[in-house]
Structure formats: C-alpha cells, structure tokens
C-alpha cells in the first residue's frame, strides 16, 4: 500500500491556488533523506526525497494552508517518522472557528486512501482524481 512520506510546498499558481506535492512510497519505513536526523528540520533547507525513496507523486491545488514537517522549528524528519510530529497539518491560525470536519492532519505513512478520504470530506481531490457518485475515488 502506498504511504505518505513527504509533502512539498510548491507555491501559488496563476489561479492563486496553493500547490502541494504529496510523495508516496510502497516502503515508507525505508524513506530517508539527507539531514532527516537534524533538529530542527527547518534549518536544513531539506530537499524533496530522491526518486529511489518514493513511487508516486500526487498534486493538490487548494486554498488550504498546510504546515509541513520539513519546515518545523522544533523537530526533525526522524521525529516525523517516529510519529512525534505529522508530515503535514492544516494551519488554522486565521480561522474564526475550528473546522466542522476537523483539522487536516497527515501522520507519516498515512495510506494514499486515508489521505484521499480526508480531502474528499473537504471536497478536494488530487489532480487527475475524481469523486464518483458513491463518494469513492476513481484512481
């Protein structure tokens, strides 16, 4: 099962949407990158994982701001793998109310289906995916 190992913030596109790359691996326990053991990870300017560490990349375009582990000022990516801090989570700082659907949080090694289900609840899909009538993703 493909599992989440990294989320990369690409930036804003011409439609003012935030663009993220979600990296998935069939072997998340083997995922590793240069300086993933350094605390805090934000000082390392971590790059995306090398191709040998992931199997697919899915693209998300949204207005939701996500915080990512590699920009964290307290923990390392190793801490992320150990379940101390998630790979990515929804930044709710500017919200007037806590989201009715709950805050988006992606622990390390969340399956692609778990990630997709969370997005479906918010009416989002990865580029190229569609929501079918029975609320399941068509891959």
C-alpha positions as a LaTeX table, in Angstrom:
\begin{tabular}{lrrr}
\hline
Residue & $x$ (\AA) & $y$ (\AA) & $z$ (\AA) \\
\hline
Unk1 & 0.00 & 0.00 & 0.00 \\
Unk2 & 1.40 & 3.39 & $-0.94$ \\
Unk3 & 2.03 & 5.56 & 2.10 \\
Unk4 & 2.81 & 9.24 & 2.59 \\
Unk5 & 6.46 & 10.08 & 3.23 \\
Unk6 & 6.76 & 13.79 & 2.32 \\
Unk7 & 4.72 & 16.85 & 1.37 \\
Unk8 & 6.42 & 19.56 & $-0.65$ \\
Unk9 & 5.10 & 23.11 & $-0.84$ \\
Unk10 & 5.42 & 24.13 & $-4.49$ \\
Unk11 & 3.87 & 27.61 & $-4.12$ \\
Unk12 & 0.98 & 29.53 & $-5.66$ \\
Unk13 & $-0.15$ & 29.07 & $-9.24$ \\
Unk14 & $-1.62$ & 31.65 & $-11.63$ \\
Unk15 & $-5.11$ & 30.97 & $-10.21$ \\
Unk16 & $-3.90$ & 31.91 & $-6.70$ \\
Unk17 & $-4.18$ & 28.29 & $-5.53$ \\
Unk18 & $-1.60$ & 26.73 & $-3.21$ \\
Unk19 & 0.11 & 23.78 & $-4.89$ \\
Unk20 & 1.49 & 20.82 & $-2.92$ \\
Unk21 & 3.26 & 17.63 & $-3.97$ \\
Unk22 & 2.43 & 14.52 & $-1.93$ \\
Unk23 & 5.12 & 11.81 & $-2.10$ \\
Unk24 & 4.01 & 8.21 & $-1.57$ \\
Unk25 & 6.12 & 5.08 & $-1.15$ \\
Unk26 & 5.42 & 1.35 & $-1.08$ \\
Unk27 & 8.11 & 1.12 & 1.60 \\
Unk28 & 7.71 & 4.12 & 3.94 \\
Unk29 & 9.98 & 2.59 & 6.57 \\
Unk30 & 12.85 & 2.84 & 4.04 \\
Unk31 & 12.26 & 6.54 & 3.27 \\
Unk32 & 15.20 & 8.73 & 4.18 \\
Unk33 & 16.83 & 11.96 & 3.09 \\
Unk34 & 19.94 & 13.97 & 3.73 \\
Unk35 & 19.77 & 15.66 & 7.17 \\
Unk36 & 16.49 & 14.00 & 8.17 \\
Unk37 & 18.05 & 13.39 & 11.58 \\
Unk38 & 18.93 & 17.08 & 12.21 \\
Unk39 & 16.86 & 19.15 & 14.70 \\
Unk40 & 15.19 & 21.39 & 13.84 \\
Unk41 & 14.48 & 20.36 & 10.29 \\
Unk42 & 13.75 & 23.97 & 9.28 \\
Unk43 & 17.45 & 24.89 & 9.43 \\
Unk44 & 18.42 & 22.19 & 6.92 \\
Unk45 & 16.60 & 23.52 & 3.84 \\
Unk46 & 15.55 & 19.93 & 3.13 \\
Unk47 & 15.02 & 18.96 & $-0.48$ \\
Unk48 & 12.43 & 16.55 & $-1.81$ \\
Unk49 & 13.23 & 12.85 & $-1.43$ \\
Unk50 & 15.31 & 11.17 & $-4.10$ \\
Unk51 & 13.39 & 9.05 & $-6.65$ \\
Unk52 & 14.54 & 5.80 & $-5.01$ \\
Unk53 & 12.57 & 6.79 & $-1.87$ \\
Unk54 & 9.12 & 7.25 & $-3.42$ \\
Unk55 & 6.90 & 5.57 & $-6.00$ \\
Unk56 & 4.40 & 8.27 & $-6.96$ \\
Unk57 & 3.74 & 11.98 & $-6.51$ \\
Unk58 & 0.21 & 13.35 & $-6.33$ \\
Unk59 & $-0.53$ & 17.07 & $-6.83$ \\
Unk60 & $-3.04$ & 19.01 & $-4.74$ \\
Unk61 & $-4.26$ & 22.51 & $-5.59$ \\
Unk62 & $-6.22$ & 24.21 & $-2.82$ \\
Unk63 & $-6.74$ & 27.35 & $-0.76$ \\
Unk64 & $-6.00$ & 25.43 & 2.45 \\
Unk65 & $-2.65$ & 26.34 & 4.00 \\
Unk66 & $-0.67$ & 23.30 & 5.14 \\
Unk67 & 2.29 & 23.33 & 7.52 \\
Unk68 & 4.91 & 20.70 & 6.73 \\
Unk69 & 7.38 & 18.76 & 8.86 \\
Unk70 & 10.47 & 19.83 & 6.93 \\
Unk71 & 9.80 & 23.46 & 7.89 \\
Unk72 & 9.25 & 22.64 & 11.58 \\
Unk73 & 11.34 & 24.67 & 14.06 \\
Unk74 & 11.36 & 22.08 & 16.85 \\
Unk75 & 11.53 & 18.58 & 15.37 \\
Unk76 & 13.46 & 16.59 & 12.78 \\
Unk77 & 12.13 & 14.46 & 9.94 \\
Unk78 & 13.23 & 11.45 & 12.02 \\
Unk79 & 10.79 & 12.65 & 14.70 \\
Unk80 & 8.17 & 12.74 & 11.97 \\
Unk81 & 8.90 & 9.12 & 11.03 \\
Unk82 & 8.68 & 8.24 & 14.74 \\
Unk83 & 5.15 & 9.72 & 14.93 \\
Unk84 & 6.02 & 12.71 & 17.12 \\
Unk85 & 5.00 & 15.31 & 14.53 \\
Unk86 & 2.90 & 14.76 & 11.38 \\
Unk87 & 4.14 & 15.10 & 7.79 \\
Unk88 & 1.62 & 17.90 & 7.20 \\
Unk89 & $-1.23$ & 19.58 & 9.03 \\
Unk90 & $-3.76$ & 22.32 & 8.36 \\
Unk91 & $-2.79$ & 25.79 & 9.53 \\
Unk92 & $-5.87$ & 27.08 & 11.33 \\
Unk93 & $-4.32$ & 30.31 & 12.65 \\
Unk94 & $-6.53$ & 32.57 & 10.51 \\
Unk95 & $-9.80$ & 30.70 & 11.05 \\
Unk96 & $-12.69$ & 32.20 & 13.02 \\
Unk97 & $-13.90$ & 28.72 & 14.01 \\
Unk98 & $-12.45$ & 25.24 & 14.26 \\
Unk99 & $-13.29$ & 23.34 & 11.03 \\
Unk100 & $-16.54$ & 21.35 & 11.29 \\
Unk101 & $-14.87$ & 18.41 & 9.52 \\
Unk102 & $-11.92$ & 18.56 & 11.92 \\
Unk103 & $-8.39$ & 19.72 & 11.29 \\
Unk104 & $-6.45$ & 18.05 & 8.48 \\
Unk105 & $-3.52$ & 16.07 & 9.91 \\
Unk106 & $-1.38$ & 13.58 & 7.98 \\
Unk107 & 0.84 & 11.33 & 10.09 \\
Unk108 & 3.89 & 9.78 & 8.46 \\
Unk109 & 2.94 & 6.66 & 6.46 \\
Unk110 & $-0.75$ & 7.58 & 6.09 \\
Unk111 & $-2.02$ & 5.50 & 3.18 \\
Unk112 & $-2.99$ & 7.15 & $-0.07$ \\
Unk113 & $-6.60$ & 6.08 & 0.60 \\
Unk114 & $-6.57$ & 7.71 & 4.06 \\
Unk115 & $-5.19$ & 10.95 & 2.62 \\
Unk116 & $-7.74$ & 10.93 & $-0.22$ \\
Unk117 & $-10.64$ & 10.31 & 2.19 \\
Unk118 & $-9.66$ & 13.35 & 4.24 \\
Unk119 & $-9.61$ & 15.50 & 1.10 \\
Unk120 & $-12.95$ & 14.13 & $-0.11$ \\
Unk121 & $-14.54$ & 15.35 & 3.14 \\
Unk122 & $-13.39$ & 18.85 & 2.14 \\
Unk123 & $-14.49$ & 18.47 & $-1.49$ \\
Unk124 & $-10.88$ & 18.18 & $-2.70$ \\
Unk125 & $-9.07$ & 15.63 & $-4.84$ \\
Unk126 & $-5.59$ & 15.22 & $-6.19$ \\
Unk127 & $-5.14$ & 16.42 & $-9.77$ \\
Unk128 & $-6.44$ & 13.72 & $-12.09$ \\
Unk129 & $-8.62$ & 12.05 & $-9.45$ \\
Unk130 & $-12.38$ & 12.38 & $-9.43$ \\
Unk131 & $-15.07$ & 11.94 & $-6.80$ \\
Unk132 & $-17.61$ & 9.38 & $-8.00$ \\
Unk133 & $-21.28$ & 9.21 & $-7.05$ \\
Unk134 & $-20.59$ & 6.77 & $-4.22$ \\
Unk135 & $-18.01$ & 9.21 & $-2.71$ \\
Unk136 & $-15.07$ & 6.94 & $-3.56$ \\
Unk137 & $-12.05$ & 7.96 & $-5.58$ \\
Unk138 & $-11.55$ & 6.67 & $-9.09$ \\
Unk139 & $-7.83$ & 6.01 & $-9.50$ \\
\hline
\end{tabular}
